[in-house]
Amino acid sequence: MQDLKRNRKRVPNQHIDQMENDCLEEHVSQEVDDDLTRGCGCKKDSNCDKHSDCNHNMKCECECVCHPEPHCCEPCEPDADTCIKNKCGPECLGPINPPRFNVSNSVPVAIEANRIFDTMVFQTFTDATAPNGAPLVFDVELVEINGPIPRVGQVNVEIEKICINHNGIIINTGMTTLEDFDIEPLEPTVGKRCETTFEYAVCGETHRRCCNRGKGQSVVYKQKGLSVLVEDLVLELRGRCGCTEFIAFAFPAVKCHGGQSKRCRDVEFLFNTLSAPIGVPSDGRGFTLRQEFQTHLTVDCIGKALLSCIDHDDCECHCELSIPNDIDLILCLQNNVSTLINEQLVVLTSPNGVQPRVVDTFSKVCDFGSCGE
């Protein structure tokens, strides 16, 4: 997202520290980026009434100068005698594969660990809102155009890629209850950035009928007020109109009185109550209730987008990108709920432990091959 970081310096997001009940009208002065003038030609002067071709496909930055012939600049690549390949490690690594063993060469080991007594998973999704629950809209700002652009009217454009940028996701679990049981958080349940696992200590109760049958007890798990906050959200829209490519930023906002939009820093996702029965020990043992969350941000289909540009007398173009049906930001959430009991177990294991991976930094950096290649 380096392009996003670079362009955000030119197009700052007006962050709002908190959402107020009365929206103030926001006036955002939009200056046209230098990239938007690529399709407009050079500014007028006495010598370029007929010739305004400028070649921007340079490896170095060239100033747009009117010239009878397409203007070029010298390549800015230095000559070098020695070149080396950029040696980077793999981006992905596989899990540890322990050596195979059979019963004849294994040894029993006594351990103490949490055993899963029962587990279930909730899968749900919802649309984004403003932090105060108000309907969310997106303020779209065009920041870059590469190629010729229309001078008059609106044209249909295609959004090819949507990039989602944010600074963190905070999960607020709301109120979690387990029927007939008192639960106590092992840590404060106030949402923290990137925290996805929440555990509760539960004191056990004996259920004679289930215990005599050697079975667990079924109780109702319920989670109310679950919400997810996404900080500093910005969408990057990449698309094209024919051979012309463009980039736009979409900032979350709310509609104020008079139709004006006011940007907000964060977006919130509010979920309905999650409820289902789950099994717990019936012999009176204490256990742990664990919630493990997975989240995935996505955007629904953007079917139609319109690009319009106004060509002023001074050859400065003002372009806007509009999306009639707006943008639907969606958060997909998966909540894995488990009851865990602590038990002493005996397991079979190999006498040979897992071998660590050797990090050979010398041979990767220092190469004494022939001819220094």
N, C-alpha and C positions, 0 to 999 in steps of 0.2 A: 504493500500500500504506500510505496514511496511517492507515487504521483498524488495520492490523496493528501499526504502530509505537506508536499510542496505547494499544492494548489490552495490548501486551506489558509496559508499565509496571505494569499491574495483575496480569498473570499472567507472572512472570519464568520463563525457562527455566533450570533448574539445570544449568549447563554443567559438563562433566567435562573437565579438562585432559588426562587420558590414561586409557585403559581399563585397569583392573587385572584381574588374573586372578580375584581373589576379590571379588565384588560386595558392596558394603555396602548394607544395606537402607535404602531412601530413604523417608522420611516426608514427604509433601508436604501441607501444610495448605492446604486449598482453601476460600477464603472466597467466598461467593456475591456476585457483583457486584450493584450496585444495579439493573442492568437486569433481573436475574432476578426481582425482586420486582414487576415491573409487572403480572403476571397474578395476584398474590396479594392485591391490595387493600391497604388501609391497616392499620397496626397497631391493635390493639384499644384502645379507651378507653371511657369511660362514655357518650359521646355518639354513637358510631357503630356501634351494634349492627345497625342496619337499613340505614344509608346509608354506603356505602364507595366510591361511584363517584368516580374521579379522572380527570381529562382530562389525558393526557400528550401529546396531539397539539398542542403549543404551539410557536411559533417561539422563545420564550424559555424558560429553565429554570424550572419551577414546582415548588414543594414540594408533595408529596402531602398534602393536608389533607382530612380527613373533613368532609363538608358535606351538608346535605339535598339540594342540587342539585349537578350536576357543576361542579367548581371550575375557574374560568378565570382567566387573568391578562391584563393589558393587552398589546397587541402592543408589541414592543421595537424596532420599526423607526423610525429617525429620519426626519423630513421633510427633503427636499432639493429645492433649486430647479434644480440642474443635474446631469445624469447623462451619463456618457460610456460608450461601448462599450469593452469590454476588447479591445484590439487585440493579438493574439498572431499570430506567424508560423505558417506551415504546419508540421505535425509531420513530414512526409515530403518529401524532395526527390528528383527524378529524376537520373540520371547526366548527365554533360556530353555534349552532342550537338555534335560538331565539324561545321563547315560542309562541305557536299558539294563535291567537286571531281572533275575528270576528268583524264585523262592529259595533255591539252594545257596545262593550267595548273598542273601539279604539277612538283616538282623532286626529283631524287634526293639522298638524304642517307645518308652512311655512319655506322653506329652499331655499338656493341659491346653485346651482350645475351646473356642466357641463353636457350637454345632447348630446348624440351621434347623429349627424346630418346624417352622412353617414360613412360607414366603408367597407373595403375590405382587403383581405389577399393575399400575394404572397407566394408561396411555391416553392423552388428551391434548387439545390445542385450543388457542383462543387468539383474538385480535388484540392489537395494541391500543392503549388509550393514553391520554395525558396523565401525569402523576396525580391530578385531582379527580380523575375519572371522566373528564370531558372527552368528547370525540376528538380523534386525532386526524390531522391533515398533514400534508407535506408541502413545504415551500421549496419549489424547484428553482435552481439557479444554474444557468448555463455558464460554464467556465472555459471551455476550449472547443474550437472547431478547426478541423484540418481538411481543407478542400473548398471548392466553390459552394456558395450558399445562395438560396433564392433571395431576390431583392424585394418582391412584393407578394403579399398574401401568405396563406398557410399551406404547408405541405405535410403529408403524412411521413413519419419517420419510424424506424424500427428500433426498439430497445433490445439489444442483443445480450447484454450482460448486466447483472446487478451485483455490486460488491457491497457487503455490509461491514461497517466499521464501528466499533464501540470500545469503551475502555473497561468494561467489566459487567458481570451479571451478578445480581444479589437476589438470593432466594429468601423470602419471608414465609416461614412455614405456617403462620397463623396459629390457630388453636387445634392441637392434636389431642384426641381423647381415645381411651380404650375402655369399653363398657365394663363397669363394676370394678375398675382398677384405678389406683392413683399412680400417675406416672410423673417422673421428675427428670428434667433434662440433665444429662451428664455435663453439658456446657451450656452457657446462655444461648438461647435460640434466636437472638437478634441476628439478622442476616449479615454475613460478611462476604466480601468480594471473593469469588471463586470457591466458596464453601458449598459443597454439594451433599455432604453426609451429616445426618443429625441422629443422635442416639438418646434414648431415655431409659432410666433404670426403673424397673417395675417389680414391686413386691408380690410374691406369689400368694395364691389362695387355693385351698384344697376343695376340689369338686369330687365328692365321694363317688357318685355314680359313674362318672367318666374314668376316675382313677381305678376303680374296681374292675373296669373293663379293659384297662391298659391303654386307654386312649386319651387324647388331649381334649381340652375344652374349647369350644367355639365361641368367640366374643366378637362384638362389632367394633371395628376400627373406623374412626371418622376424623376427617381433617377439614376444618372450616377456615375460610379467609386466606387461602394460599394465594400468594402474589409473587411476581418476579419483576424486578426493576433492572432495566438496561441503561447503563450510564453513557452519556455523550455519544448518542447514536447519530451517524451520518450515512446515508446511502449514496453510493457512486453509481450513476447510470451511464453505461457506455452503449452507444448505438451508431446508426449510420443512416444517411439519406443518399441513396445511390452509391457513389464512390466517396462521398464526404463522411468523415467520421467525427463524432462529437463526444464530449464528456460533460455531464451535469451532476450537481450535488443536490440531494433532497434532504432537507432538514425537517425534523418533526416540529409541528406547530399546532396552535389552536386558533379557531376563528373568533375574532372579537366583534364588538358592535361596529356596524358600518361595513362589514365584510373584510376588514383588515385581518391579517394573520400575524400571530406573535409566536416566535420560536420558543421552544422549551428544550432544556438540556437533556432530560431523561424521558423514557417511555415506560409504561407499566402494563403488565398483563395480569388480569384478575381471573381466577379460576373458580368454577363451581365446587361445591363440597364433594370430596372424595370419600366414599364409604363402601365397606364390604366386610364380611366376616373373616377372621383370621384365627388360626389355632394357637393356643398357649398351653403350657404344662398344667396338668390337673392335680399334681401331687404336692402343690404348695411351694415348689421351688421358685426363687426369683429368676427373672430373665431380663433380657435387653430387647427393647423395641428400636429397630433401626430403619431410617428412611434414607434412601440413596436416589438422588435426582440426576437426570440427564436432560439437557435442554438443547434445542436446535432452532435457530432463527432462520426464517425463510420469507419469501415475498410471493404473493399470489400473482397470477398471470397479469401482465400489463399489456392489454390488447391494443390500445390506440394512444399515440402520442403525436403532437403537432408542433412543428417548428415554424416560427414566424420571425422575419427580420425586416427592419426598416433602414433604408439607405438614406442617410442625411446628406446635405449639400457638401459638407466637409469630408465626406467619404469615411465617416465613422459609423459603423454598423451597430445597431442595437438589436439583439436577438433574444428570443424567449422560447422556452420549451414548456409546453403545457400538457398535462395528462388529464383528460376530461373525467375519467372515473377514479382519479386519485390512485394512491398506492395502498394496498392492504398488506401490512406487516403482521406476520404470524409467528407465534412461538409454540413449537411442539415440545411437550413435556412428558417425561417418563419417570414415574415414581415407583421404585422397588421397595416394598415394605416387608420386613422380615422380623421374626421373633427368634432370638438366639439364647441358647442355654449353655452354661459352662460345664464341661465334662472332662474327665481324665480318660484318655484314650491310649491304646497301644497300636502302633502302626509299624509296618514293615518298611525298611529303608535300606538303601545301599550303603555299605561301609565307605565307599568313595564319594566324597562330597561333590558339590557342583564346582566345576573349575571356572575361575574368573577368566574374562577375556583379556588377552594381552594387548596393551596399547603400545604399539611400536612407533614411536614418534621419530626415531632417528632415521629409519629407512625412508620415511615419507618426506622428510625435509631435506636430508643430505643424500645427494645422488652423485656417486663417483664413477658414473658410467664412462665409456670411451667417448672421447671428443667433447666431453662436457654436455652431452645432450640429455 
